[in-house]
Amino acid sequence: MSEIIVPEHLASRALRVAIVGAGPAGIYAADLLSKSQPVASGELKLHVDLFDELPTPFGLIRYGVSPDHPRIKGIINALHKVLNNDWIDFYGNVGLGRDISLDDLRARYDAVIISTGAQKDADLNIPGIDFEGSFGGADFVSWYDAHPDADKNWDLSAKEVAVIGNGNVALDVARILSKHADQLLETEIPEHIYQQLNDSAVTDVHVFGRRGPAQVKFTPLELRELSHSKDVDIVLYPEDFEFDKASDEAMKTNNQTKTMVSTLTNWLIEQEEREEAPSASRRLHLHFLQSPVEVLGEDGKVTGLKVERNELDGNGGARGTGEFVEYPLQAIYRAVGYFGSAVDDIEYDGAKGVLPNVEGRVLDAAGTHVPGLYATGWIKRGPIGLIGHTKGDALETITHLLEDLTALAEPESSQGIADLLESRGVTFSDWEGWKNLDEHEKELGAAQGTVSTRFGDITRDRIKVVERQEMLEFSRAKKLAESL
């Protein structure tokens, strides 16, 4: 890191930073800024305003992680500690380009960090992908995570379903589709999602990956989660278990790969040695070395999937063999990755789904750093890596922001952001409001108490509020009551 010089104009006031996007990327950036040497030593005062278009903070953790992942959901506890400080304020239900502009922020803050993430499904360009019954995995995640802007109803009439992809999201989608709804009552899912999953017609979910078991992109945790689903058989196919030199090397040098291959191989051995026929009411099929080439259909509706069998190329990749297989299916879920969206008034790389930047310094159309404008998280580097990787990414961005202190322009406006929002009639939530909504969701769970299911008694700890307006009513209730 270059030497950090605190300019004179920041000796008498706090460095004001706006962060757009209140998910892990944005909150980690705020936390690292607060712990940086000049701030921790008292040489530089700091105030951060954190904005999100949703009424609630925590972004991906609340609306992108499956509800049956309590350990990952627990990351919220660490993020909560960051937001529960005097030097940071949260403004929810405030959209950049909808309620405020980039110019509004640049006029009021020394620096602006964009951390809006990647929320759309990446494209899968094969014939038939737009047939009725073809869905995006990210859209499905938004539905079962009760995102306020997601459709409230989901078509679960298909008996045989394909999930295309071999990452964590693909396994999440497959697990939720195959898992019996009663098991999900121990999570925060609201009633309408439970009822639709409970009425699901699914019997078989097929997951397709183009490479072998040693090249999968999911984690051991995700894989183990599959075996926790009750009354669901995992089905594997011996012909899919192919290994090459690159596979052997990966298993020798990467404990995660070794663990996953071992788990899958043990499941296959147990399956082949099992004397009794599978008896579960649902099956989750894991297919490797198969690439989708066409979604089959009739009258514009999905009727199947055509795949090409692959072979490993010796370098960890796969190539087609010219052998094709067709599977009868009534629904297809593509889970081949997320993709970032453009941000108003900022240059956007539509091919990569990111804001053009150099190590977090956002660039204009000419490739020049826009003074005071930065990016972090998936909108900076693309949807790669796990949540924990976001910390290192944020550190890089914050390092450059601090190096640029002397080049940051003085904010022009003295009007506070809350006054601006109120003058525009924007109904926004704040940190105290989130804590109020948080307590309300816990009360909803407590009111339902213990529920008897086919898998035993389940105690509900919380139930997520779905409607944006209801969120705002509770997250503004305390403030409104105090004004009466």
C-alpha positions as CSV (number, residue, x, y, z in Angstrom):
1,M,0.0,0.0,0.0
2,S,1.2,3.5,-0.8
3,E,1.6,6.0,2.0
4,I,-1.8,7.3,3.1
5,I,-1.9,11.1,3.4
6,V,-4.9,12.7,5.1
7,P,-5.6,16.1,3.5
8,E,-6.2,19.2,5.6
9,H,-9.9,19.5,4.7
10,L,-10.5,16.1,6.3
11,A,-8.8,17.0,9.5
12,S,-11.8,18.9,10.7
13,R,-14.6,16.7,9.5
14,A,-15.4,13.1,8.7
15,L,-14.7,11.4,5.4
16,R,-18.1,10.8,4.0
17,V,-18.6,7.6,1.9
18,A,-21.8,6.3,0.2
19,I,-22.0,2.6,-0.4
20,V,-24.7,1.5,-2.8
21,G,-25.7,-2.1,-2.0
22,A,-26.1,-3.4,1.5
23,G,-25.1,-7.0,0.9
24,P,-21.9,-8.6,2.2
25,A,-19.7,-6.8,-0.3
26,G,-20.9,-3.4,0.8
27,I,-20.9,-4.1,4.5
28,Y,-17.4,-5.7,4.3
29,A,-16.1,-2.6,2.5
30,A,-17.6,-0.3,5.3
31,D,-16.1,-2.5,8.0
32,L,-12.6,-2.6,6.5
33,L,-12.7,1.2,6.0
34,S,-13.6,1.6,9.7
35,K,-10.7,-0.6,10.7
36,S,-8.1,1.0,8.3
37,Q,-5.0,2.5,9.9
38,P,-6.0,6.2,9.6
39,V,-9.5,5.7,11.0
40,A,-8.5,3.2,13.7
41,S,-5.7,5.6,14.9
42,G,-8.1,8.6,15.0
43,E,-6.2,10.5,12.3
44,L,-9.3,10.2,10.0
45,K,-12.9,10.4,11.1
46,L,-15.4,8.4,9.1
47,H,-19.1,8.3,8.3
48,V,-20.7,5.8,5.9
49,D,-24.2,5.8,4.5
50,L,-25.3,2.5,3.2
51,F,-28.1,2.3,0.6
52,D,-30.2,-0.6,-0.7
53,E,-33.2,-0.7,-3.1
54,L,-34.7,-3.2,-0.7
55,P,-36.2,-2.2,2.7
56,T,-33.8,-4.7,4.4
57,P,-30.0,-5.0,4.6
58,F,-27.8,-8.1,4.0
59,G,-28.6,-8.6,0.3
60,L,-27.4,-12.1,-0.9
61,I,-27.5,-13.6,2.6
62,R,-31.2,-12.8,2.9
63,Y,-32.3,-13.2,-0.7
64,G,-29.7,-15.5,-2.4
65,V,-28.9,-18.2,0.2
66,S,-31.2,-21.1,0.5
67,P,-33.3,-20.9,3.7
68,D,-32.0,-24.4,4.8
69,H,-28.5,-23.1,5.1
70,P,-28.5,-21.8,8.7
71,R,-24.7,-21.7,8.9
72,I,-24.4,-19.4,6.0
73,K,-27.4,-17.4,7.1
74,G,-25.5,-17.0,10.4
75,I,-23.1,-14.6,8.6
76,I,-25.9,-12.0,9.2
77,N,-24.8,-12.0,12.8
78,A,-21.3,-10.6,11.9
79,L,-22.8,-8.2,9.4
80,H,-25.3,-7.0,12.1
81,K,-22.4,-6.0,14.4
82,V,-21.0,-3.7,11.6
83,L,-24.2,-1.9,11.0
84,N,-24.9,-1.5,14.8
85,N,-22.4,1.4,15.0
86,D,-22.7,5.1,15.2
87,W,-20.4,5.8,12.2
88,I,-22.7,4.0,9.7
89,D,-26.4,4.7,8.7
90,F,-28.6,2.4,6.6
91,Y,-31.1,3.7,4.1
92,G,-33.4,1.0,2.8
93,N,-36.0,1.1,0.0
94,V,-33.8,3.6,-1.8
95,G,-32.9,2.8,-5.4
96,L,-30.0,4.4,-7.3
97,G,-31.6,5.7,-10.5
98,R,-35.0,5.4,-9.0
99,D,-35.0,7.6,-5.9
100,I,-31.5,9.2,-6.0
101,S,-29.0,9.8,-8.8
102,L,-25.2,9.3,-8.9
103,D,-24.9,13.1,-9.1
104,D,-26.9,13.4,-5.8
105,L,-24.4,11.1,-4.1
106,R,-21.3,12.7,-5.6
107,A,-22.5,16.1,-4.5
108,R,-22.8,14.9,-0.8
109,Y,-20.0,12.4,-0.4
110,D,-16.3,12.3,-0.8
111,A,-16.4,8.9,-2.4
112,V,-19.1,6.5,-3.7
113,I,-18.7,2.6,-3.7
114,I,-21.0,0.6,-5.9
115,S,-21.6,-2.9,-4.5
116,T,-24.9,-3.9,-6.3
117,G,-23.8,-7.5,-7.0
118,A,-25.1,-9.7,-9.7
119,Q,-28.7,-10.7,-9.5
120,K,-29.7,-11.9,-13.0
121,D,-29.3,-15.4,-14.6
122,A,-26.4,-15.8,-17.0
123,D,-27.7,-16.8,-20.5
124,L,-27.6,-20.3,-21.8
125,N,-27.8,-20.0,-25.6
126,I,-29.1,-23.3,-26.8
127,P,-32.2,-24.0,-29.0
128,G,-35.5,-24.1,-27.1
129,I,-34.2,-22.4,-23.9
130,D,-37.2,-19.9,-24.1
131,F,-39.9,-22.6,-24.2
132,E,-42.6,-22.5,-21.5
133,G,-41.3,-24.5,-18.6
134,S,-37.7,-23.2,-18.9
135,F,-36.7,-21.1,-15.9
136,G,-33.7,-19.2,-14.5
137,G,-32.2,-20.6,-11.3
138,A,-31.7,-17.0,-9.9
139,D,-35.5,-16.3,-10.5
140,F,-36.3,-19.5,-8.6
141,V,-34.0,-18.6,-5.7
142,S,-35.7,-15.2,-5.5
143,W,-39.1,-16.9,-5.3
144,Y,-38.2,-19.4,-2.6
145,D,-36.3,-16.8,-0.6
146,A,-39.4,-14.6,-0.7
147,H,-37.9,-11.6,-2.5
148,P,-40.5,-8.8,-2.4
149,D,-40.2,-8.2,-6.2
150,A,-40.4,-11.9,-7.2
151,D,-43.6,-13.5,-8.5
152,K,-45.6,-14.9,-5.7
153,N,-46.6,-18.0,-7.6
154,W,-44.3,-20.7,-9.2
155,D,-45.2,-23.4,-11.6
156,L,-44.3,-26.7,-9.9
157,S,-46.5,-29.0,-12.1
158,A,-43.5,-30.8,-13.7
159,K,-42.8,-34.3,-12.5
160,E,-39.4,-34.6,-14.2
161,V,-37.1,-31.6,-13.9
162,A,-33.6,-30.8,-15.2
163,V,-31.1,-28.4,-13.4
164,I,-28.3,-27.4,-15.7
165,G,-25.1,-26.5,-13.8
166,N,-22.6,-27.9,-11.3
167,G,-22.2,-25.0,-8.9
168,N,-23.6,-24.2,-5.5
169,V,-26.7,-22.5,-6.9
170,A,-27.5,-25.5,-9.1
171,L,-27.4,-27.8,-6.0
172,D,-29.5,-25.4,-4.0
173,V,-32.1,-25.3,-6.8
174,A,-32.1,-29.1,-7.1
175,R,-32.3,-29.6,-3.4
176,I,-35.2,-27.3,-2.9
177,L,-37.1,-28.8,-5.8
178,S,-36.6,-32.4,-4.5
179,K,-36.9,-31.7,-0.8
180,H,-40.2,-32.3,0.9
181,A,-41.7,-29.0,2.1
182,D,-42.3,-30.2,5.6
183,Q,-38.5,-30.3,6.2
184,L,-38.4,-26.6,5.2
185,L,-40.8,-25.6,8.0
186,E,-37.8,-25.3,10.3
187,T,-36.6,-22.4,8.1
188,E,-38.0,-18.9,7.7
189,I,-40.1,-19.6,4.5
190,P,-43.5,-18.0,4.5
191,E,-46.8,-19.9,4.2
192,H,-47.4,-19.4,0.5
193,I,-44.0,-20.8,-0.5
194,Y,-44.5,-23.8,1.9
195,Q,-47.9,-24.5,0.4
196,Q,-46.7,-24.4,-3.2
197,L,-43.7,-26.6,-2.5
198,N,-45.9,-29.0,-0.5
199,D,-48.2,-29.3,-3.6
200,S,-45.3,-29.8,-6.0
201,A,-45.7,-32.7,-8.5
202,V,-41.9,-33.4,-8.8
203,T,-40.7,-36.9,-8.6
204,D,-37.3,-36.7,-10.3
205,V,-34.7,-33.9,-10.5
206,H,-31.8,-34.4,-12.8
207,V,-28.6,-32.3,-12.4
208,F,-26.3,-32.0,-15.4
209,G,-22.6,-31.0,-15.3
210,R,-20.4,-30.9,-18.4
211,R,-17.3,-32.2,-16.7
212,G,-16.5,-35.0,-14.3
213,P,-16.8,-35.5,-10.5
214,A,-13.4,-34.0,-9.9
215,Q,-14.2,-30.8,-11.7
216,V,-17.5,-29.8,-10.0
217,K,-17.8,-26.2,-8.8
218,F,-20.0,-26.8,-5.7
219,T,-18.5,-27.3,-2.2
220,P,-18.4,-30.3,0.2
221,L,-21.0,-28.5,2.4
222,E,-23.4,-28.2,-0.5
223,L,-22.9,-31.9,-1.5
224,R,-23.4,-33.1,2.0
225,E,-26.6,-31.2,2.3
226,L,-28.1,-33.4,-0.4
227,S,-28.0,-36.4,1.9
228,H,-29.9,-34.6,4.6
229,S,-33.1,-34.6,2.5
230,K,-35.5,-37.2,3.9
231,D,-37.5,-39.5,1.6
232,V,-35.2,-38.6,-1.4
233,D,-32.9,-41.0,-3.1
234,I,-29.6,-39.8,-4.7
235,V,-29.0,-41.6,-8.0
236,L,-25.6,-41.8,-9.6
237,Y,-24.4,-43.4,-12.8
238,P,-21.1,-45.4,-13.1
239,E,-20.4,-44.3,-16.7
240,D,-20.2,-40.7,-15.4
241,F,-17.2,-41.5,-13.1
242,E,-14.3,-40.7,-15.4
243,F,-10.9,-39.4,-14.2
244,D,-7.9,-38.2,-16.1
245,K,-4.4,-36.9,-15.1
246,A,-5.8,-33.5,-14.2
247,S,-8.4,-35.1,-12.0
248,D,-5.8,-37.2,-10.2
249,E,-3.7,-34.1,-9.6
250,A,-6.7,-32.1,-8.4
251,M,-7.5,-34.8,-5.9
252,K,-3.9,-35.0,-4.7
253,T,-3.5,-31.2,-4.2
254,N,-6.9,-30.0,-3.2
255,N,-8.6,-31.4,-0.1
256,Q,-12.0,-30.1,-1.1
257,T,-11.9,-31.9,-4.4
258,K,-10.6,-35.1,-2.7
259,T,-13.5,-34.9,-0.2
260,M,-16.2,-34.4,-2.8
261,V,-14.9,-37.2,-5.1
262,S,-14.6,-39.5,-2.1
263,T,-18.2,-38.7,-1.0
264,L,-19.6,-39.2,-4.5
265,T,-17.6,-42.4,-5.0
266,N,-18.8,-43.8,-1.7
267,W,-22.4,-43.0,-2.6
268,L,-22.0,-44.9,-5.9
269,I,-20.5,-47.9,-4.1
270,E,-23.3,-47.9,-1.5
271,Q,-25.9,-47.7,-4.4
272,E,-24.4,-50.6,-6.2
273,E,-24.2,-52.8,-3.1
274,R,-27.7,-52.0,-1.9
275,E,-29.8,-55.1,-2.2
276,E,-33.2,-53.5,-1.8
277,A,-34.8,-51.4,-4.5
278,P,-34.9,-47.6,-4.0
279,S,-38.0,-46.7,-2.0
280,A,-38.1,-42.9,-1.7
281,S,-40.9,-41.0,-3.2
282,R,-38.5,-38.6,-4.9
283,R,-35.1,-39.0,-6.6
284,L,-32.2,-36.6,-7.2
285,H,-30.1,-37.7,-10.2
286,L,-26.5,-36.4,-10.5
287,H,-25.2,-36.6,-14.1
288,F,-21.6,-35.7,-15.1
289,L,-19.9,-35.4,-18.4
290,Q,-23.0,-34.2,-20.2
291,S,-23.6,-30.9,-21.9
292,P,-27.0,-29.6,-22.9
293,V,-27.3,-29.0,-26.6
294,E,-31.1,-28.4,-27.1
295,V,-34.3,-28.1,-25.0
296,L,-36.9,-30.3,-26.7
297,G,-40.4,-29.1,-26.9
298,E,-43.9,-29.4,-28.3
299,D,-46.4,-26.6,-28.8
300,G,-43.8,-24.2,-27.2
301,K,-43.6,-26.2,-24.0
302,V,-40.6,-28.2,-22.6
303,T,-40.8,-31.9,-23.2
304,G,-37.2,-32.9,-22.8
305,L,-33.5,-32.2,-22.9
306,K,-30.9,-33.3,-25.4
307,V,-27.4,-33.6,-24.1
308,E,-24.1,-34.6,-25.6
309,R,-21.9,-37.0,-23.7
310,N,-18.4,-35.7,-23.0
311,E,-15.0,-37.1,-22.2
312,L,-12.2,-35.5,-20.2
313,D,-9.4,-33.9,-22.3
314,G,-6.6,-34.6,-19.8
315,N,-6.3,-31.0,-18.8
316,G,-9.3,-30.7,-16.6
317,G,-11.6,-29.8,-19.5
318,A,-14.2,-31.8,-21.4
319,R,-14.9,-32.3,-25.1
320,G,-17.9,-33.8,-26.9
321,T,-18.0,-37.4,-28.1
322,G,-20.7,-37.0,-30.7
323,E,-23.0,-39.3,-28.6
324,F,-26.3,-37.8,-27.8
325,V,-28.9,-38.7,-25.2
326,E,-32.4,-37.4,-24.7
327,Y,-34.2,-37.2,-21.4
328,P,-38.0,-36.7,-21.0
329,L,-38.6,-33.7,-18.9
330,Q,-41.3,-31.1,-18.3
331,A,-39.1,-28.3,-16.8
332,I,-35.6,-26.9,-17.2
333,Y,-33.7,-24.7,-14.7
334,R,-30.6,-23.1,-15.9
335,A,-28.1,-22.4,-13.1
336,V,-25.0,-21.6,-15.0
337,G,-24.1,-18.5,-13.1
338,Y,-25.3,-15.0,-12.2
339,F,-24.8,-11.8,-14.2
340,G,-24.5,-8.2,-13.2
341,S,-26.8,-5.3,-14.3
342,A,-26.0,-1.8,-15.5
343,V,-26.0,1.1,-13.0
344,D,-27.4,4.5,-14.0
345,D,-24.8,7.0,-15.2
346,I,-21.8,4.6,-14.9
347,E,-20.0,2.8,-17.7
348,Y,-21.0,-0.8,-18.0
349,D,-19.4,-3.9,-19.6
350,G,-22.3,-5.8,-21.1
351,A,-20.2,-8.7,-22.1
352,K,-18.9,-9.4,-18.6
353,G,-21.8,-7.9,-16.6
354,V,-19.5,-5.7,-14.5
355,L,-18.5,-2.0,-14.1
356,P,-15.2,-1.5,-15.9
357,N,-12.6,-0.9,-13.2
358,V,-9.0,-1.4,-12.3
359,E,-8.7,-3.0,-8.9
360,G,-11.9,-1.3,-7.8
361,R,-11.3,2.1,-9.4
362,V,-14.3,2.6,-11.7
363,L,-13.4,3.7,-15.3
364,D,-15.3,5.9,-17.7
365,A,-15.7,5.2,-21.5
366,A,-12.2,6.5,-22.2
367,G,-10.7,4.1,-19.6
368,T,-9.9,6.8,-17.1
369,H,-10.7,6.5,-13.4
370,V,-13.8,8.5,-12.4
371,P,-12.6,10.4,-9.3
372,G,-14.2,9.3,-6.1
373,L,-16.0,6.3,-7.7
374,Y,-15.3,2.7,-6.8
375,A,-16.7,-0.8,-7.0
376,T,-16.5,-4.0,-4.9
377,G,-18.0,-7.4,-5.0
378,W,-19.6,-9.2,-8.0
379,I,-20.3,-6.0,-9.9
380,K,-16.6,-5.4,-9.7
381,R,-15.1,-8.8,-10.6
382,G,-18.1,-10.9,-11.8
383,P,-20.0,-13.6,-9.9
384,I,-17.0,-15.7,-8.9
385,G,-16.1,-17.1,-5.5
386,L,-17.8,-17.6,-2.2
387,I,-19.1,-15.0,0.2
388,G,-15.8,-15.1,2.2
389,H,-13.8,-14.1,-0.9
390,T,-15.6,-10.7,-0.9
391,K,-13.5,-9.6,2.0
392,G,-10.2,-9.7,0.1
393,D,-12.0,-8.0,-2.8
394,A,-13.2,-5.2,-0.6
395,L,-9.8,-4.7,0.9
396,E,-8.3,-4.0,-2.5
397,T,-11.0,-1.4,-3.2
398,I,-10.7,0.3,0.2
399,T,-6.9,0.4,-0.1
400,H,-7.1,2.4,-3.4
401,L,-9.8,4.7,-1.9
402,L,-7.5,5.6,0.9
403,E,-4.6,6.1,-1.4
404,D,-6.8,8.6,-3.4
405,L,-7.8,10.7,-0.4
406,T,-5.8,13.8,-1.6
407,A,-7.5,13.6,-5.0
408,L,-11.1,13.4,-3.7
409,A,-13.2,16.4,-4.5
410,E,-15.0,18.3,-1.6
411,P,-18.7,17.6,-1.6
412,E,-20.7,20.5,-3.0
413,S,-24.0,20.1,-1.1
414,S,-24.6,20.6,2.6
415,Q,-28.1,19.1,2.4
416,G,-28.3,15.8,4.3
417,I,-29.4,12.7,2.4
418,A,-32.3,12.1,4.7
419,D,-33.6,15.6,4.0
420,L,-33.2,15.0,0.2
421,L,-35.2,11.7,0.4
422,E,-37.9,13.2,2.5
423,S,-38.2,16.2,0.1
424,R,-38.8,13.7,-2.7
425,G,-41.4,11.7,-0.8
426,V,-39.2,8.6,-0.6
427,T,-40.3,6.2,2.1
428,F,-37.1,4.8,3.4
429,S,-36.2,2.4,6.2
430,D,-33.3,2.7,8.6
431,W,-31.3,0.6,11.0
432,E,-33.7,0.9,13.9
433,G,-36.5,0.1,11.5
434,W,-34.7,-3.1,10.4
435,K,-34.4,-4.2,14.0
436,N,-38.1,-3.6,14.4
437,L,-38.9,-5.8,11.4
438,D,-36.4,-8.4,12.5
439,E,-38.3,-8.7,15.9
440,H,-41.6,-8.9,14.0
441,E,-40.4,-11.8,11.9
442,K,-39.3,-13.6,15.0
443,E,-42.6,-13.0,16.6
444,L,-44.4,-14.5,13.6
445,G,-42.3,-17.6,14.1
446,A,-42.9,-17.8,17.8
447,A,-46.7,-17.4,17.3
448,Q,-46.7,-20.5,15.1
449,G,-44.6,-22.4,17.6
450,T,-44.1,-26.1,17.2
451,V,-45.5,-27.7,14.1
452,S,-46.1,-31.4,13.7
453,T,-44.9,-32.8,10.4
454,R,-44.4,-36.3,8.8
455,F,-40.8,-35.9,9.8
456,G,-41.5,-35.0,13.4
457,D,-42.1,-31.8,15.4
458,I,-40.5,-28.6,14.1
459,T,-40.2,-25.4,16.0
460,R,-40.4,-22.2,13.9
461,D,-38.0,-19.5,15.0
462,R,-39.0,-16.8,12.4
463,I,-41.2,-16.3,9.3
464,K,-40.1,-13.9,6.6
465,V,-42.3,-11.0,5.7
466,V,-42.8,-10.9,1.9
467,E,-44.6,-7.8,0.8
468,R,-42.5,-4.6,0.5
469,Q,-45.3,-2.4,1.9
470,E,-45.6,-4.6,5.0
471,M,-41.8,-4.5,5.5
472,L,-42.0,-0.7,5.3
473,E,-44.9,-0.5,7.8
474,F,-42.9,-2.4,10.4
475,S,-39.5,-0.9,9.6
476,R,-41.0,2.6,9.9
477,A,-43.4,1.9,12.8
478,K,-41.2,3.1,15.6
479,K,-40.2,6.3,13.8
480,L,-43.9,7.0,12.9
481,A,-45.0,6.3,16.5
482,E,-42.4,8.8,17.8
483,S,-43.7,11.5,15.5
484,L,-47.3,11.2,16.8
